[in-house]
Amino acid sequence: MDLFDKIEELERRFQELESLLSNPVVIGNQGEFRKLSREHSELSGLVDSYRRYRKVLTDIDDNRELLADPDMKEMAGEELACLEAERERLEGEINLLLLPKDPNDDKNVILEIRAGTGGDESALFAGDLFRMYSRFADANRWRVEVISASESERGGFKEIVASVEGSGVYAKLKFESGTHRVQRVPETEAQGRIHTSACTVAIMPEAEDIDIDINTADLKIDVYRSSGAGGQHVNTTDSAVRITHLPTGIVVACQEERSQIKNRSKAMKVLKSRILDGMEREQAAKMAADRKQQVGSGDRSERIRTYNFPQGRLTDHRIGLTLYRLDSIMAGDMGEIADALRAHYQMEALKQQAA
């Protein structure tokens, strides 16, 4: 099938969806309505670009005819140059829109940050990273909710797990998974020497009930009394929950809420996402064995980025991007990085599609 035949087929499907979404029977079925609305939304950008592309092709033909008119030749030539540039731009846009869509792009995520090498300094950096992502979330009007946190004695976190909810969260954060390295002079360093430490970040799409079904017989659930900050309920009620998934050995604990029911719900959300993430990573690893490069793998063993505070420099090693505005990035201004990563992996995917 020719590329444009395929697009026209998708346009006919788009028109069909517009008709279905105005059907009272479909409107009355919320599950079906949501499903068709999602498909309609996914096709709308491609259809809009294709319709503009066809209009540009028509305008190009009209201006070529005007080139034969001496009075209109100069104006038509100038217009033709603009239209040809727009045609090329739209062709690139359409090719990107035709790339297979990551089914997780619109999902919420589970964000996990763990201190690694570097002791207290690593824990402090984990806190810095969490604030960076929280401020980026605020800028995008996303909601961040802490699920569990293990604070270090000098501040920061040994580990922090949070949910991030909003529009297009996974699409913008999915390339953050990996090892983040920091180079700076700790406050406790009397000699002014630069120390290097690291944290690992995991970005997992939040699992939905349709994604994964967990057998309750595979779960070991323990309840215990909360510890740490939290008010009068601490050490008075068995509100904390620890869930172990026996087949995989994955353990999730939550004690942030006063209610055992809420803690159990949050822990299950993280557990499902970790299991789904493991399944998807295993599948990706199998696919990677059959090709030279795995685009956007998000391998958490990979050192992806260095934050050099003395130089005010951030370097993303995957795409060779270096920015000298570390303060604003740590304050949540991550848009340029997210866009550059997305553009890079889209180009990689286009190369593979062409091959």
N, C-alpha and C positions, 0 to 999 in steps of 0.2 A: 504494500500500500504506500502511495506517495505521501510525503510528509504533510502536504496541505490537504490531501484527502482525509488524513487522520484528524487534522484540526477541524475540518468542516464537519466531520462525524461528531467530534466533541461539541461543536457549536450546536448541532442538532439536538444532542443530549441536553445541553444547557437550556435550549428553548423548551424542551420537553419538561425539564425540571421546573421552569418558571410556571408552566401550565399546572403541573402537579401541586406545586406549593400554594396555588390559589384554589385548589379543590377542597371543599368543606370536609370531605371524608378524610383526606390526608391531614388537614389542620386539626381534626378531632383526635387523631392518633399521634400523641406527642412523641413517642419513640420514632415512628416513621418520619414525622415532620423534622425532627432534629437531624436524622440521618440524611434526608434529602437536602436539608438546608446546608449541611456541612459540604456535601458534594457540590451544591450550587456555588457556594463560596469559593471552593477550591478551583472551580472552572472559570469563575468570573474574570479573574485577571488575564488569563490566557485568551478568552473570547474577546475581551475589550481590546487587548493588544492586536489581535488578529484583524478585528474590524478596522482599527486605525491603520493597520498595514495595508489592507485592501483599498482603503480610501487614498492612501499615499500612492499606491500603484496606479490608481485611476488618474490622480492629479499629475503624475509623471507622464502618462500617455497624453494627457491634454496639453501639457506644456511642450512636449516634443512636437506636437502638431503646430503649436504657435511659433516654433522656431522658423517655420517657412514664411511667416508674415514679417516683412522688414520692420514694420512699426512696433511689433511686439517681441522681436527677437531678443533684444537686450534684457528686457524684463523677464521674459520666459527663461532665458539662460540662467539668470540669477536665482529665480525661483526653483529651477530644475536642480541646481547645485544643492540648495537647502533640502529639497525633497529626497535627493539621493542619499544625503547624510542621514536623514530621518529614517529612510528605508533600511539602511545598514544597522542603525541603532535598534530599530524594532525587530529586525531579524535576530540580533543578539539577545534581545529581551525575550522573544518567543522561544528561542532555543533553551534559555535558562528555565522558562516556565514549563517546558516539556520534560525537564529532568524529573525522574521519579521522585515523588515527594516523600520525605521521611515521615512515616505515620506517627511518629512521636512529637513532631515539631510543635503541635498545638497543646501538648500536655503540660501540666504542672510538673514540678520536679522535687525530688528529695536531694538536698544539698548536704554533703558530709565533708567536714574539714578536720583533718587529724594532724597533730604536731608530729614531726619526724625527728630527724637528727638536729641537734642543737639545744636540747634541754629547754630551759625557761625561755630563751630567746625564740625558739621555735613555737612555743605556746603563745607567746606575745604576738608573733606574726600570724598565727592562726586567728587570733582575735582581730588583727588588722584586716585580714582577708574577709572575715565574716562581716565586718563593718563596711568594707568596700562593696561586697555583693548586696548588702542591705540597702546601701545608698543608691546603688544602681537600680535595685528593685523599686525604691521610692520614685526614682526618676521615670520609671516605666509604669508606675501605678500598679505594681504587683504587691501582693501581701506576703509577708514573711512571718512564719510562726515557728518558734523554737520547739523541737520535739524532745531533745535531750541534750544535756551539756555537762561536761566534766571540766571544771575550772582548775587552773593551775594556782599554786600558792602565790606567785608574783603577778598574777593577772593573765589574761588571755585564756586559752582553752587547750586542754590536752586533746579534747574531741568535742565537736559540736555538730548536731544534726538538726536540720530545719526543713520545713516545707516552704516552697515558693510557688504561689498561685497567681495566675493572671494570663493575659493574652500573649501567646508566642514565647513563653518562658523557655522551654527546652530549645527552641530554634536559636535563641540568642546566647544561651548558657552552655550548650552541649560541648563546645570546644574548650571548656575550662577544666575538664577532667585531666588530671596528671599531677606531676610533682612541680611545685612552685618553690623556687630557691630565692632566698633573701640574703643580701650582703649589706651589713651596716654595723655601726659601732654600738654595742649594747650600753645601756645607762650604767651598768656595773663595771664597765671596762675602764680601768684607771689609765692604761697605757694608750688609749685611743686607737687600739687595733680593730680592724674590720673583721667581724666574724661571719661565717657562712652557716646558715641553717636552712631547713626545708620543711614544707608541709605538703600533704597530699590532699587533693580535692577530688571528690566524686560527684558527678552530676547524673542522677538517675531519673528517667521519666517515671512519674507516679503511675503505678499499676492501677488499672481499673478492674472491676469485677469480671469484665468480659475478657481481660488479658490473661488472667491466671486464676485457677481454682485450687484452693488449698484444702486438703483433707484434714479435718480437725483431729483425726487420729494421729496425724503426723506432728502434732504440736504438743510441747510440754510447757505449761503455763504456771509460773510461780508468782505469788504476790508477797510483798514484803513492805516494811515501813520505810518511808522516804527518809532521806538524809540530806543535810545541807540546808541552804536558805529555803524559806517557804512559809514561815509563820507558825501558828499554833498547831496546824495539822501534822507537822513533821514529828515523826516518832510516836504518833498517837493512833494512827489508823494504817491498815495494810492497803495503801492506795497505789504504791509503786508496782509495776508489772514487768516481768521478764518473760519473753516468749522465745522458745528454742524450736527451730524447725529441724526435726530429727533427721530427715533424709540428707539435708545439706549441711547441718551443723551450724547454720546461721543463728545468731543470738541477737535479739533486740530488747533493750530495756527502756522504759519511760517512767519518769516520776515527776514531770513538770506540772501535772494537773493535780488538784485536790481529789478528783474523782477517779476511782479505779476503772470505771467504765470508759472514761475519756482517755486515760493512759493506755488502756488495752486497745482502744480504737486507733490511737496514734501509732502504737507499736506495730499493730497489724498493717498499717499503711506503709511503714518503713520496711517491714518484713517482705511484703508482696513486691515492693519496688526493688529490693535487693535480689530477690529470687528471679524476677523478670530481667533485671540487669545482668545477672549471671548467665541466664539462658541466652540473652541476645549477644553477650560477649563471646560465649562459646560458639554460637552460630557464626559470628563475625570472624572468629579465629579460623574456623573451617573454610570460610570463603577466602580468607587471606592466604591460605596455603595454596590456593589455585591461581593467585595473581601476585605480581611483584610488589605492589604497594596497596596498603589498606588506607583508603582516604577517610579521614575523620574518625579514626578508631577510638580516640579518647583513652588510649592505654594509660592507666594510672601509674605504671612503672616508668613512664617516659618523663624526663625532665622537659617541661614545655616552656618555662618562662623564668627569667631572672629579674629580680627587683633590686637594683643597686641604689641605695639611699644616698651615699656620699656624692654620687654623680647625678642624682635625680633622674636615673635612667631605668626604663623598662625595656627588656628585649624578649620578644617571642621567638624562640629558636626554630619553631616549625616553619615559619614563613619569612624569617629574617627581618622582622619589623622591630625597629628601635625608636622609642619615643623618649624625649627629654622633658617630661612633665609628670613625673611620678606623683607629686603631691595631689594634682587634680585627679589622677587616675585612682589613687587610694581614697579620694573623696567621692568616688562613685562615677566619675566621668569615663566610662568604659566603652562608649558607643563606637569610637574609632577602631578599637581593638576588635570588638564583636563583628563589625561590618567587614574589616579586613580579613578576618578568619573565614567568615562566611563566603566572601568573594573568592578567596583562594581555593577553598574546597569545591566551590561551584565550578571553577575553571578546571580543576583536576577531574571532576566528574564529567565535564564536557569533553575533555581530551579522551577519557576512557570510552565515552559514548561514541565519539568519532572513530576511535580505533576498532 
